[in-house]
Amino acid sequence: MSGSGRLQADALFQGLARPTMVAGVSYYYFTLNAMLTMLVYIWTKDFVILLVVGPIIHAIGYLLCMKEPRAVELLLLRGAMGYKSWNNLLGVHHNTNSYDTF
């Protein structure tokens, strides 16, 4: 550890801690991209759409995964956890959602 006050991360640890990546995006996002592109292809019945829509969706995922490789998984987790309900403003449930008190 140097005197700069910053933590030094080992390259081996960083490689082992990253998720599986395919062409710069996480494997989960790559699978979602393939399914969405195939759905668009089935709806439009045009093969050229695969060459247009697929790379655009992949570029969006690449930008998301550039800084945080698990960005898509974190966004889906946030959506699955739900949001705070408006009834916590009343103070009846002590700043929790009403379904959290059971």
C-alpha positions as CSV (number, residue, x, y, z in Angstrom):
1,M,0.0,0.0,0.0
2,S,1.4,3.3,-1.0
3,G,1.3,6.5,0.9
4,S,-1.3,8.1,-1.5
5,G,-4.2,6.9,0.7
6,R,-5.9,5.0,-2.1
7,L,-6.6,1.3,-2.1
8,Q,-4.8,-0.7,-4.6
9,A,-6.8,-3.5,-6.3
10,D,-5.1,-6.6,-7.6
11,A,-5.8,-7.2,-11.3
12,L,-6.5,-10.9,-10.6
13,F,-9.2,-10.0,-8.1
14,Q,-10.8,-7.6,-10.5
15,G,-10.9,-10.2,-13.2
16,L,-12.4,-12.8,-10.9
17,A,-15.0,-10.4,-9.4
18,R,-16.4,-9.2,-12.8
19,P,-19.4,-11.0,-14.3
20,T,-19.2,-12.9,-17.5
21,M,-19.0,-10.4,-20.4
22,V,-19.8,-10.9,-24.1
23,A,-18.6,-8.2,-26.4
24,G,-18.4,-5.6,-23.6
25,V,-21.8,-6.2,-22.0
26,S,-22.8,-8.6,-19.3
27,Y,-24.1,-12.0,-20.4
28,Y,-27.5,-11.2,-18.9
29,Y,-27.8,-8.1,-21.1
30,F,-26.5,-9.9,-24.1
31,T,-29.3,-12.5,-23.7
32,L,-31.9,-9.8,-23.3
33,N,-30.6,-8.0,-26.4
34,A,-30.9,-11.3,-28.4
35,M,-34.4,-11.9,-27.3
36,L,-35.6,-8.3,-27.9
37,T,-33.9,-8.3,-31.3
38,M,-35.5,-11.6,-32.3
39,L,-38.9,-10.2,-31.2
40,V,-38.5,-7.1,-33.3
41,Y,-37.5,-9.4,-36.3
42,I,-40.6,-11.5,-35.8
43,W,-42.8,-8.5,-35.7
44,T,-41.3,-6.8,-38.7
45,K,-40.4,-9.9,-40.8
46,D,-37.4,-8.0,-42.2
47,F,-33.9,-9.4,-41.9
48,V,-32.3,-6.0,-42.2
49,I,-33.8,-4.9,-38.9
50,L,-31.5,-7.4,-37.2
51,L,-28.5,-5.4,-38.5
52,V,-30.0,-2.1,-37.3
53,V,-31.8,-2.8,-34.0
54,G,-29.3,-5.3,-32.6
55,P,-26.2,-3.0,-32.7
56,I,-28.2,0.0,-31.3
57,I,-29.4,-2.0,-28.3
58,H,-25.9,-3.4,-27.8
59,A,-24.4,0.1,-27.9
60,I,-26.7,1.2,-25.2
61,G,-25.8,-1.8,-23.0
62,Y,-22.1,-1.2,-23.7
63,L,-22.4,2.4,-22.4
64,L,-24.2,1.1,-19.4
65,C,-21.7,-1.6,-18.6
66,M,-18.6,0.5,-19.3
67,K,-18.5,2.0,-15.8
68,E,-20.4,-0.7,-13.8
69,P,-20.5,-4.2,-15.4
70,R,-23.6,-5.2,-13.3
71,A,-25.6,-2.0,-14.1
72,V,-28.4,-4.0,-15.8
73,E,-28.7,-6.4,-12.9
74,L,-28.8,-3.5,-10.4
75,L,-31.5,-1.7,-12.3
76,L,-33.6,-4.9,-12.4
77,L,-33.0,-5.5,-8.7
78,R,-34.1,-1.9,-7.8
79,G,-37.3,-2.4,-9.8
80,A,-38.0,-5.7,-8.1
81,M,-37.5,-4.3,-4.6
82,G,-40.2,-1.7,-5.1
83,Y,-40.4,1.9,-4.1
84,K,-41.5,3.6,-0.9
85,S,-45.2,4.1,-0.7
86,W,-46.8,7.4,0.0
87,N,-48.3,6.3,3.3
88,N,-45.0,6.6,5.0
89,L,-45.4,10.4,4.9
90,L,-48.2,10.1,7.5
91,G,-45.9,8.6,10.1
92,V,-48.4,5.8,10.9
93,H,-46.0,3.0,10.2
94,H,-42.8,4.7,11.5
95,N,-41.3,5.5,8.0
96,T,-41.8,2.0,6.6
97,N,-44.2,0.8,4.0
98,S,-47.4,-0.6,5.4
99,Y,-46.7,-4.1,4.0
100,D,-43.3,-4.1,5.7
101,T,-44.9,-4.1,9.2
102,F,-46.3,-7.6,9.0
